[in-house]
Amino acid sequence: MVSDHYARIYAVVQRIPRGRVASYGQIAELAGIPRHARQVGYALHHLPDDSGVPWQRVLNASGEVAKRAYPDDARWQRDLLEDEGVEFDVRGRALPRFSGNRAGRAVVRTSSSRRPG
C-alpha cells in the first residue's frame, strides 16, 4: 500500500511535462510537505519499474541529476532526459529554460496555484 504522502508525490511528478524538470524540493512543496525533499527521493526510489511515473524529471536543487550509489543509474536518468530534449550545461545542470522561470517557480502547478481566468 502506498502512503498518502507518496501518492501525493507521485501525482505531482505525473504532471511534470515531457522535456521539463522540477526539483525534489519543488515537488515536496506542491505535494503539501514543504521542506521534505528527501521524502520525495525516498518515494521515487520505491517506485515499481512499471509505474509510469516520470521519475527522471526530478533533479536536485542545483538542477543536477542526484548522485547515486551506482553511477550508471545517474547516466541513465540523464540519457532519458536528453531523449526528451532537456539540455545540460558543462557542469551537468539542466539549463534554466527546462526547469521553470528564473524565480524558481515549479514547472508543475496544483489546481490551487492556477491563476484565475
N, C-alpha and C positions, 0 to 999 in steps of 0.2 A: 504494500500500500504506500502511495506517495503522500508525504506530509503536505499540509496546506501551504506552507512556505515554498516547498519545492514546486507544487502545482502552479503557484502564482509566478514563480521564477520562470518556469517553462512557458507559461502563457505569454510573458513579456518577451522572452527570447524568440518565440514563434513569430512575433510581429516585427522583428528586425528585417528590413527589406534586403533582398539579394543585392550584393555589391556594397553593402553598408556594414558598419560595425558599431558596437557600443562597449562601454567598459563594465567591468564587474560591479563597480560602484553605482553606475547609472542604472543597471538592471536591478540592483538591490533597492534603490530608491523608488523606482517605478513599481516594484513588487510590494512596496509597503514595508520594507525592512531596511530603512536607511542605515548606513554605517555597518552593513553586514555583507560586504563584498566577498568575504571568504565563504559565507554561506552559499553564495551563487556558485563559486568554484566547486564546493562540495556537491551541490545539486547537479551541476553539469558532469562532474566526474562519475556520478551514479546513473547517468542516462544509459538505457539499453542501446545497443548499436542500431537497432531498427526503429528508434523513437521518432525520427523525422524532425526533431528539434535541431535547428541550425546552430549548434554549439560553437562552431568555428567562428561565428560572427562576434564573439565576446572576447575582448582583449583586456590587458591590464590598463591601469590608469595612464601609463605613458604611451598607450596606443600600440604596444608590442604584444606579440604572442607570448603568453606567460611561460616561464621556464618550466620544464618537465623533467621527471626522472629519466625519461627516455627521449633524447633529442630528436629521434625520428618522428615522434608524435608531434613535436612543435613544427617540424618541417612539413608534415602532412597538413596541419592546420593552415599554415601559410600557403601551401600549394592550393588548398581548397579555396581560400580567399582570393588568391590570384586568378584562379579559374573563374571566379565571379566578377573579376575586373578590379578588385581592390589593389591599389599600388602602395608600395612601401618605400621609404627613403633609405639612404645608405646605412642608417643605424638600425633599420628593421622596424620602424614605426609606420603605422598606416598614415598615409597623407591625410591632412585635415578634412579635405573635401569628402572623404569616405566616412567620417565619424560625426557629422553634425556641424554645427556652426562654431565660430571661434569662442563663443561664450561658454562652450562646453555643454550645451543642452543636448540631451539624448536624441538620437535618431527616432526612437520609438516614442509615441505618445499614448498615454492612457486616455480613456474616454473622458475623464475629469480634467485632463490637461489640454483638451482641444479648445481652441478659441471659438466663440460663437460666430455664427454667420458663415 
